[in-house]
């Protein structure tokens, strides 16, 4: 465990050029995510939460008396735009590190650039397994897709008495495909039946055909690994068809109740935190966010907030804005945050992190329990 403390900034011991952060009174950190478009509720809340954390840190002296400037950009959930933004943050803004990306696609798009540059990059929320694979300068504050896929499968079997399941997934999205495969593998390893493995495209508007197939097979569970807007549309179609199966999902569901509360009532999903968690650290974050932005944060906000604190603590502990020093500090840090304890394994993934099991009740998130998947 590395106890992060404020240290005087020293020159690079290896003689390499320091980033601009040591040469001015401002330390620049970049962030990016979808601030507009179909998953704007993710990027905007993540970035706003990171800003909240940075504001708090600056109010308490910044990093060794230096203020932090958080520079943010909108990817519009477009991978090519994420690449342009990464290059701009590196070349024009000269940031010392990056909090991002928000979703897996945009993060994977900049992965090779970050590796080549040795850029310290901490994604709060990109869950795809490949994000940190063979990427020594990239870390993530959230758990991975295989971890959450196994968790919701375990809960479906042990707590919801699921003996058969239908899986509906977005064939155009690696996040959805990967989670579908993990859930299927977990279910079949338990000797249980997958009745349907049905794909749909990102632009699908009519789900009646695949839902008719589900109706014919009559499984106990429907697993729907996708993002909140699509989930809401499919949930509407499920209700309209009169299907009464238990429907379960993953972290991409966060915020689905805003526009589809009635349609997803009684459904279950896993998440990185629950806004109804009574823990002081959770409620203090929610209160601070609501005071600043006049609305509640979601789980991606909690992760963005934690990620900002983790990255700043690593820079403090490194005693430098040298990229290698920050990466080394990140690899050793341990931080207790809103979403739990954050410490990284050799691949840059968090280890043994709690996962919240949530039921949607009266348009809100009821925290049922927190589990750890071995």
N, C-alpha and C positions, 0 to 999 in steps of 0.2 A: 504494500500500500504506500502511495506517495501522498504525504500531507502537503497540500498545495499552500504555499505561503508567498507573500510579497517579497520579491528579491530585487536588488539593484540590477539594472540592465547592464550586462557586460558585453564586450566585443566578442565576435566569433572566435572561438579558440582554434578553429581549423583554418582561419585566415580567409574564409569565404566571405563574399559580399553579403552584408546584412540587408534585409528589406527596409523600405522607407520608414517603417514603424519606429525604428530606433533613432531616426534622424530628425524627428519632429515631436511636437507636443501632442500629436494625435496618433493613435494606433488604429489602423483601418482593418475592419473585418467585413467580408462580403457575405451576402445571403441571397438566395433566389428561390422562386417557387411560382406556382400558378396563382397570380393575384386577380386574374380575370378568367372567364371561361367556365367550363362545366364542373371543374373541381376547385373553384376559387375559394370555397369555404375552408379548404385545406391550406393553401399557400398563404392566404391573407391572415389567417389566425396564427399560423406558425411564425410568420414574419413579425406580426404585431407582438407576439409573446416574446420573441427574441429581443425586440426593441424595448419591451417592458423590462426585461432582465438587464439589458445594457444601460438603460436609464437608471435603474437601481444601483448598479455597479458604479456608474459615473458619479452619482450622488454621494457615494461612499468612498470617493477618492480615485476611482478608475483603477488603472494598473500602475502602481508606483507613482501616483500623482498625475499620470498621463490620462487624458480622456480617450474614450473609445468612440470611433465613428463607425456605425453600422450602415453599410451601403447596400441597398436592396434593389432588385430588378424583378420584373414580371416575365416568366417564361411562357405564359399562356398555355401551359402543359404541353409545349412543343419542344421536342428533343433538339432540333436544329437551333432553335432560339436559345436553349440552355447552353449550347456550345458557344454561340456568339457572346452570351453574357459572361461565361467563364473567361473567355479571352479578354473581354473588356475589364473584368475585375482584376485579372492578372496584369495586363499591359497598361491600361489607362489609370485604373484606380490604385494599383499596386498594393493590394490587400495582403496581409500577412497570413490569413487563414480564411476558410469559408465555412459557414453554417448552411448546409444544403447538400443535395437538393431535397425537395419536399416529397415528390413521388419517384418511384423507382425508374421509370423510363428516362426522365431528364437526368437523373443521377448517373445511370449507366452510360448515357450519352457523353458525359464529361469525364468518365472514369479514367480512360487512357491518358487524357491530357493531365489530369491530376497526378497520376502515377509518374509520368515523364517529368513533370515539374517538381515532384516531391512536395506538392501543395498540401498542407494540413487541411483536411476536409472532414467535418463531422456532420453527417446527415442525421437529423433528428428522427426522420420518419420513413426513409426508403427501406422497405422490408425485403426486397428481392435478394435471395441468397448470394447472387453474383456480385452485388455492389462492393463487398469488401474482399472478394476472392482475389488473392495474389495482388493486393493493393496496399502496400505497407503504410501509405500516408492517409488512408481513408478509414474512418471509424463510423460506427452508428450507435445512436442512443436508444433505438427501439429494438425489439426482438425481431427475428426473421420470419419469413412466410412459413417455412417448414415447422417452426416452433408454434406459431399460432394455429396453423392447420391441424397439427397433431393435438393441440389443446382443445379445439372445438370438437374434433372427432371423439376425443376421450370423454368430453362432457356429454356429447350426444349419446354415447353408448352407456355410460355409467349413471348418468343423472336423468336423461330423457327417455331411457328405455328404448333407444333406437336399435332395431335389429335389421332394418333395411333403409336405404337412403337413395334419393335421386340427387344428382349433382348437375347444376345448371351453371355454365361458365362462359365468359367472353373469349372467343377464340382469337380476338385481335389484341389481347392484352396479356403480357407475360405474367403480371401479378395474378390475374384471375386463373390463368392456365396452371401456374405453379401450385397455387392453393388447391385447385381442384384435384390435381394429381396427388398432393400430400394427403388430403382427406380420403381419397379413394384408397390409397395404400394403407392408411391407418385402419380404415374400416375392414378392408379385406384381410389384413393381418390378424384382426380379431375374429376372423371366420364368419363375418357378416356379409350381407348382400348389397351390392350397388345395383339397383334396378334400372337406373337411367344415368347415362353420361352424355348430357345434351349440350351442344355448343350453339351459341348465337353470335352474331357479329355486333360490332360497336354501334352500327347504324340501324340495328333492328328496331322495328316499330310494332311488329305483331308477334307476340309470344304464344299465340294460341296453339300452334302445331306442337311445340315442345311440351307445353303444359298438358295437352291432350295425351301425349305419350306418358307423362307422369301420372295422369289420372288413371290411365289403363293399368299401370303397374301397382298403383296404390302403396307407395312406400311409407314408412313411419316418419321419415325426416326428409326435408328438402334443404340442401346446402347450396347457398348462393354467394359465392365469393366475387364481389364486384364493388364498385364505388357507389356512394349513396344515391345519386340521381337515378342511375340504372336500376338499382335495388328497389327504389320507390316505384318505378314504372312496372317492374316485374311483380312486385307485391300487389300492386293494383290489379294486374291481370290475374294473379292467383286468387284474390278475393272475388273478382268478377266471375271466375270459373267455378267458384264454390269449393275449392280445394281446402281441406281442413287439416293438412299436415302441419307438424311443427316445422318452422322455418328457422334456420340458423345461418350465421354469417361471421364476418371478420371485421378488422379495424376499418376497412373501407366503408362500413356502414355508418360510421360516426357522422352525425348531423342528419341522418335520413328522416328522423322524427320531425324536423322543422317543417317540411312540406308534405310528409306522408304519415303523420302520426296515427291516423285511424287504420291505414293499410298495414302498418307494421306492429300494431298493438299485440303484445304477447309473444313477439319473436325474441330470439336470443342471439347475442353476438359476443365476441371477445374483443377487448380493447386494452389500451395501454394505461388507462386510468378511468375512474368513474367520477363524474362531477358530484355524485351523491356520497362519495367517500367522506367520512366524518373526520379524518385525520387533519390535524391543524395545518400541516404543510400544504395539503391540498386545498383546504378552504381559504387559507391566506392568499394563495395564488389566485384562486377564483375571484376573491374579493378585490384584489389589486387590479386584475384584468378588467373586471366589471367597472371599477371606479374610473379607469383610464379610457375604456372603449364603450362603456354603457351596454354591454352584452356579455353573455357567458362565453368562456372559451371551450374548445373541444379538446380531445386527447392530443391532437397534433400541436395545439397550442402549448399544452403541458410539456410535450417533448421539446418543442422549440425553446421554451423557457429554460428547461434543464440543460439543453445543449449549449445555450449561450453561457450559462454559468460554468459548465464543464470546460468549455474551450478557454474562457478567461482564466479559470483556475490553472489550467495547463500552461498558459502563457506566463502567468505569475511564477509558477513553479520552475519553468524553463529559465527564467531570468533573462530572457532574450526573445527577440522576434525572429530569430533564425529558424528556418523551416524544420531542419533536423532536430533542433532542440525542442520545438513544440511537439513534434511527432513522438519523440522519446518521452516527453512528459505525459502526453495523452496515454501512452501505452501502460503507464504505471499508476494512473490516477484512480481514486475511488471517491465517489460523490453520492451523497444521499439527497435525492431530489423528490420532486412532486410525483414522478412516475416510478419511484423506487431507487434502489442502489444501482449506480452505474459504475461498472468496472469492465475492462475489456480483456478478451482473450488474445491469443497470438494472431488471430485473423482480424482483430479490430471489432469484434462483435461483443455485445453485452452478454454477461454470463448469469445464469440462474435468476432471471428477472421475473417478478410476479406478473401474472396475466389476469386481468379482471374479467369475470363472467358477468354479463349484463343482460337483464331482461327489460324490454321496453314496456313500461306500464304507465298508462295515462299520459302518454307523450313525453315521459321522462325516463332516465336510466336508473333502474334499480340494481344496485350492486349485490349480486348473490353470494359471491365468494371470490377470493384470489387463489390461484393455483400456480404451481411450478411444475413444468413438464420435465421429467428426468430424461 
